[in-house]
Amino acid sequence: MQEIAKLKLMYNDVFTSDAGAKVLQDLEARCNWRTSSYVAGDANATAFEEGKRAVLLHIFNMMEEETNVRSRTGSPV
């Protein structure tokens, strides 16, 4: 199994556990998941807020790709 595939499995294992799901929910609230990251008149603050959002999106992307692979193949990568 390739390293990236192993990493995706780890993301899924971590964030689908009870504790991981709670952490992910907290990150959603803190990282502009469903809100704008724009800070009026402050490009640096906007960049900072968008950086937080980018980390959360990366987590979701890693989990989604793994979930989609399992759905298509019926087994882990």
Beta strands, then each sheet from edge to edge (+ up, - down):
end
